[in-house]
Amino acid sequence: MSNPIANLWHLARAGFVLAQHGVRFFPPGADVPLPVRMASVATWPIRTLTRVLAGKSGGEQSQIAAALTRLGPSYIKLGQFLAARADLVGEELAGDLASLRDRLPPFEQTRAERMIESDLGQSAQTLFSHFGSPVAAASIAQVHKGTFTEDGHVRDVAIKILRPGIEKRFKRDLDSFYFAARMIERFHAPSRRLKPVSVVDTIAASTELEMDLRMEAAAISEMRANTSDDAKFRLPEIIWQCTSKRILTIEWIDGIAVSDVAALKAAGHDMSTLGTEIIRTFLRHAMRDGFFHADMHHGNILVDHDGNLVLIDFGIMGRLTGREQRFLAEILYGFITQDYMRAARVHFWAGYVPDHHSVEVFAQALRAIGEPIMDRPAEEISMGHLLGQLIAYTDVFDMETRPELILLQKTMVVVEGVARSLDPTLNIWTAAEPVVKDWIEGQLGAAGLLKDAREGAENVGKFVGDLPGLLVRAEQTAERLSDMARDGIRLDDVTVKKMADEQSGHDRWLRAGIWTGAAALVALLVAHVW
């Protein structure tokens, strides 16, 4: 069980650092819980002074980034996640967080070499013909360039190494995040719809995967299999014998980052074609494969000598089930064709909007979103922002937060920004239409119907084969229910005692947490008054 006193201490420290940097915790007009209002009043002098100083030294945006960087890797990841959650922090703060870049000073070369020997059982000098200094460093890991020799063949490789002690640091901070989320859900009813604990669950799951570099290697391998027949697209090869939980070694691919437009033009690449292909590549991965790179910013997209798009850094990946793939395709197709009723129906089909609402009224709401953008210049239309407006309707139509759609929408906004940096006049609808049309025809046309019929026949066959076992289990269940109805439900003594102990411990920690929280707030007030 986590320690509420330690969690309160960590959260108080984080709150103080954020207040020092002038960060606002809730969007204007939001229903702010009483403890946060008290903390806001207590830190008002600090935030006011910070705003004055910020006006002289670069503005609030750099202050937010500085605060999260100072708080460490967990808060950098939290900030990047909240950049996609304007429903939680407001459009203004989400916009500021969107500029947060995950860059930190590298750790020592000798520590990197010790980690390689500890994890792979051989020294860096034995495994690699050359092991160079770090070329990039982020909150979770850093990357070295080296050379690897196998069967007389020498090739350049990228060696990614986790930061020492990062797992322990994340665990501590995530405990604090969970504590805060549980308190918010318990004592602030309006926030329960936003599922704060589920938000932390998503961050925890994402960072747990990101800190196991074998999972990143597996993501590369899966996407290589998905895209093996895709033209003008390339992914690095994995060096499995030099890969472990904390070490990832992959092929080094030379290329030009898409942020370097001048270099791309000098190399003879067509900017409009590149921008279109970036949009289509992302949509193919999301709709066709249900598996997409969820961190496609400028630094993670290269163009190699042959004009192939190359993706790197697979720490954050997104998945869509068949239902979400169809939802995305139908929504985009509905807006492209201005068929708002079709787009509305898919919300109800997917279960995103409860049945007690009217399909016609929801279609009217979609029309209110879609019509204003149809006559605007192509460069002003954004599919990502359109999805963001749909998500913003969650409160009006009782739609629950869908983390997978939020990650999709965030990635789409970033991808559109990258594509538009190459071609500011890029028509997003024109770029997307062939991919969306192919999916609709392949999944909902004749070929899709045949596929569904084949899968249905397979499921029926499987059900018939399983029927004898199902009947036996049904008979056993009926007998047990009959016994329960006759004799009642009984718990053994050990189970009863364990339940009592758990409840007692929970109540004890809750009381301690509430009193400690009150004391911490009082202490914070006193500290700022004096």
N, C-alpha and C positions, 0 to 999 in steps of 0.2 A: 504493500500500500504506500502511495506517495505521501510525503510529509507536507502538510498544509502550511506549516510555519516556514519551511524552506521555500515553498512555492510562493508564498506571499512576499518573502524577502526578494526573490528573483524578480517577481512582477513589479514590486515597488521600485527596485533599481531601474528596471526597463522603463517604467512610467516616468521616473525622474529624468532619465537621459532623453526620452522623447520630448518631455516638457522643456528641457534645456534647449532643444533644437526647434521649439515652436510648433511641434506637430499637434494637429487637432485630431482628437480620437473619434469623433462622430460627425457626420455631415450636418450642415446647418438645418435646423428645424426638426431634427430627430428627437425621439423620446429617450432622453439620456437618463440612465439609472442614477439614483441619489449619490452613491459613493463616488461615481465618476464626476458628478457635478461638484461634489465637495473637493475632489482632487483638482478639478479644473480651476476652482476659485483659489485654492491654495497655491497653485503654480502660475497664476495669472501674472504676477510681476516678472517671473522668469521668462514666460513666453512673450510678454510685451517687449522686454529688453532684447530678446533674441530676434524679434521681428525688426526692431530698429537696426540691430547689427547686421541682420541678413540683407537689409536694403543697401548696405554699404559693401557687402562682400559676396553677392552672387544670388541672393534670393532664397525663397523657402524650399525650392525644389532640391538644391544642393544640400540644404540643411537636413531634409528628410533622409536623403541618401547617406549623409555623414552619420546621422543618428543610428540607422540600421547597421551600417558598417561597423560602427563602434560597438554595438551590442553583439556582433558576431554572426557566424554562419547561419544559425537557426533563424535569426531575425531577417537576414537577407532573403532567405527562402520564403519566409512569411510575407515579406514585402512584395516579392515577385508574385506570390499567389494572390495576395489581396489586390494587386494591380488589375486582375481580371474580375474582381468582385465589387463593382461600383454599387451594387445593391447593399453591400455591407458598409462601405467607407465613403460613399459619395463619389460623384464624377470628378470633382476637383482633385481630391486626394488620390483617387485611382489614376488620374492622369499624371500626377507627380511621380507615383510609384512606377509607372510604366517606363520611366527613364532610368530606373535603378539597374546598374550593371554589376554583375557578380565578379568583381576583380579584387584580389587581395595580394599582399606581398607573398612571394614564394617562401617555403620553408627550406632549411639547409640541405645542400646536396648530400652531405654525409648521412643525414636522417633518411633521405630517399633511398640511398644505397643500402642502409641497414634494413629498411622495410622490404626491399627486393629480396635480400638474402633470407630474411625471416620467413617470407611468404612463399618463395619459390625454391628455397633450399640451396641456391647457388648465388655467388656474388654477381653483381651487375657486370663486372669485367669479364666473368666467365660466360654469362648468358649472351652478352651483346659485344659485338666487335668494337662498338663505340657507345658510350653513354654520356650524353651532353647535359648542359645546364638547362634549367626550366625555360620553356618558351612561352608558357601561359600558366597563370595561377588563379584559381577561383576559391570559393568558400569551402568546397568539399574536397577538391583534388587539384593537382597540378600536372602539367604535361611536359615531358622531356623528349627531345629528339635523339634517336640513336640509330645504329645499324645492326642488323641481324643476319647471321650467316647460316644457311641450311643447304646441305648437299652441294657446297661450293658456290651457291648463289647468294650474293650479298644484296640486301635491299634496305632502304630507309624505313624506319618504323617510328610510331608515336607511342610513348610509354606513359600511361596515366596512372598516378599514384595517389591514394587517399591521404588526406592530411592526418598526421599522427593524433590520436585521441579524439578524432571527430565523432566517432560513434557515441562515446560517453557524453560529450558536450551536447549532442543533439538529444539524447535521452533525457538529460536534465531539463533542457529547455522545453521539450515536448510535454514533460510532466507538468510544468508550469502552465503551458497552453491549455492542457486538458483541465487542470484545476480551474482556470479562469472561465473556460467554456461551460463547465458544469455549474459554476456559480451563476453565470449569466442565465442559463436555462432554468435554474431553480428559482431565481429571484426576479427575473425580468421577462415576464410573459410575452410581451410583443416580439422579443428576439427569438422565441422558440421556433417560429415559422422558418427562420433562416438556418436552423440546425447548427448552432456553433460547434457542438461536439462532432458532428459529421464533417464540418469544415476541417477540424483538427485531425480527424481520422484520415481525410484525404491527404493532408500535408504529411502525416506520419507515414502513410503507405507509400507516398511518392518518394520521400527521403530515404525510407528503408530500402527501396529498390535502387535508388541512386547511389547508396553507399555499399551496394554489393555489385562490384564491377563485372562479376560473372553474368549478372542480369543484363547489364548494358551490352556485353558481348553477345548474349542470346538475342537481344533486340536487333542488333546489327545483322545477325545470322538470319533471323526471321524475315527482316525486311529485304535482305539480299534474295531470299527464296521467293518472296512476293513479287519482286521487281526484276527478276532475271531476264525477262523478255522485253523490258521497257527500253525504248530507244532514248538516247541522249541523257541517260541517268546512270550514276555509278556510286557504289559504296565501297568503303575500305574492306580488305580481307582481314580476318582475325588470326592472330598468332596464338593459338590455343595453348601451346606448351609454355608460353610466357604470360599466362593470364591466370589470375586467382581472385579471391574475394576483394582484395585491396590493390591489385595490380591488373591493368588492362593493356595489352600490347596489340596494336593494329598496324596495318599498312599505312605508310605516310604517303599522302597524295598531294603533289604540288598543284597549286591552282591559285587563281586570283579571287580574293574575297569580293562578294557582290557589292560591298560598300565602296570599293575602289572603282568608281565608274570610269575615271580617266584611263586607268590601266586596261579595263575591259574594252573600251573603245579603241585604244591603241593596238590591242591584240586582234582587232577586226570583228569583235562580236556585235551583233545587232541587239540593241537595248530593248526594243519592243518585243522581239522574239523571246529574249531571255525572261522578260517580265511575264509574258503570257505563259511560258513553260513552267515558271515557278508556281503560278496559280493552279495550272492544270495538274502538275505533279502532286501538290498537296491534296487537291480534291480527289485524284485517283486513289491515293493512299487511304484517305478517310472513307470514301464511299465504296470503292471496289474492295479494298483489303480490310477495312475496319481497324487499321493500325497505322498511326501516323506519328511523325516527328513533331513533338509539341513545343519545341524551342527553336523555331526556324527564324532566328534573327539574322542580321547581316553577317555576323561573325561565324555562323554555323553553316553558311552556304558558300561553296566555292565553284568556280568554273575552271575545268582543267584545260590542257592544251588542245584537246579535240572538241571543245565546246560542250562537254558533258556537265550536267549539274551534279555536284558532289555534296552530300550532307555529312556533317561530323557532329560529335558530342551528342550521344544518344541517351543521356541521363534521364531525360523527361520524355516519356512516350504517352500517347493517348490511344485508347481503344473504344470502339463503338460496336455494339451488338448489331445483329441484323435489323432490329427495330430502329435503332438510332441511325443506321445507315440509310434506311428508307425515309426516316423523318427528315434527315438533311437533304436528301435528293428531292423529296416531294416539296419541301419548303422552298428550295431554290427554284425548282421547276414552276411552282405555283406563282412565285413572284416574277419570274422571267416571262411567263405567259399571262400574268395578271389574273390568274384563276384563284381568287382568295378563298372561295368555298372549298376547293380541293386542299389548299394549305391549312384551312381551319379543321377540316375533317381528320387530317393526319394527326393533329394535336390530340383529338379525342381518341382516335384509334390507338395511339401510342400510350394513352393513359396519362398524358401530361396535364390535361384539363379535366376536372371532375365532370361526370355526366349530368349533374344538376344544372350546369350552365348551358346556354343556348349556343348551338353551332353557328346559327345565323348572326348572333350578336358578336361572337368571337371573330367570324369572318369580317364583320364590319370593323372591328378593331384592327385586323390585319390590313384592311383596305386603308385605314387611317395612317398606317405606317408606310404602306407601299406606294400609294398614289403620289404623295408629295415628292418622292425621289425619282419618279419615272420621267419627268420632264426636265430634270436637272442635267447639267453637263456630265459626260461619262466620268470625268476625273473626280467628280464629287460624290459618286455612288460607292458605297461600301457594303459588301455582304456581311462583313464582321459586325459593323455597327447596326445593321438591320437585325441580325441575330441578337445583338445586345438589347435592342428595343423590345424584341419579343420576350427576352428574359425579364426585362423590366416590368412586364405585365403580370409577373408572378403573383403580386399582391391582389390585383383586381380580380383575377380569375382563379384564385386559390391554387395556383400551380406551385408544387413543391420544388425546392432547389434541386437541379440536376447537375451534379459536379462534372459529369462527362461532357455535357453540352457547354458548360461554362469554359472548360479547358479547350473545347473545340472553337468556341467563339473567340477566346483570347488568342489562340494560335492563328485563326483566320485574320484577325485584325493585324497581327504582326506580319503575316505573309503578304497581305495586301500592301502594307507599308513598304515592305522590301520591294515588291513588284513595281509600285508607283515611284520609288526612288530611282528605278531604272528607266521607266517610261511614265512621266507624270500624267499623260493623257490616256493611259491604259483604260479600256472599257472592261470592267470586271465581269459584266454579264456576258459579253461576247467571248471573253476568255473561258468562262465557266460553262457556257451552253453545250459544247460538244461532249464534255465529260458527263454532265448531268443527263443529257439526252441518251448517251450510250448506256448509262446505268438504268434509266427508266425502261428503255427498250429491252435490255438484257434481263432485267429482273421482273418487269411487269408486262412485257410483251409475250409473244408466243414461246420464245426460248425460256423465259422465266416460268411460264405456266407448265411447260414440260418438266422443268427442273423440280417445281413444287410437287407435281404429280408423282414423279419418281421418288422424291423424299417421302411423300405421304404413303406410297406403297411400301417403302422400306419400314416406316414406322408402324404400319398396320401389321406387317409380317413379324416385326419384333414384339409387338403387343401380344399377338396370337401365340408366339413361342413362349412368352413369359406368363401366359394365362394360368397354367397349372400352379405355378409358384404363388401368383397373386391370390388365387382362391384359397390356398392353404393358409397364407398369412391373414387373409380376411377372416377365415374361420377361427384362427388363434386369437385374433383381436376381439371378435365377438364373444368368445369364451371369457376373455379377461374382463371385458366390460360387464358381462353378466355377473362375474364374481364380485366386481367392485360394487355393482348395484345391490347385491345381496349382503355383502359383508362390510361395505364402506371402504374408504381409502385410509390406509394405515402407513405411518412413517415410523421407521425404526428409531430407537433411542439415540443412536449416533447422529443421524440426520437432524433430528429435532435439536440436539445440543449444538451442532454446528451452525444451524440457522440462527439460534439465539445468540451465540457468540459473535457471528458476523454482524447481526443487527446492533448488538451492544457496541462493538468496535466502531461501526459506521457512525452511530449517534455520537460517540465520544469524540471522534475526529471532527465531525461536523460542528459540534459545539465549540471545540477548540479553535477550528478554523474561523468561525464567525467572530468569536471574541478577539482572536489575534488580528483579524482583518480590521475590526473596529479600533483596536489599539494602534495598528499601523497607520490608519487614517488620521487619528489624533496626533500621533507623532509627526506625521508629514505636515499637518497643519501648523503645529508648534514650530517645527524646523523652519518653515517658510515665513512664519510671522516674525521670528527672530532673525 
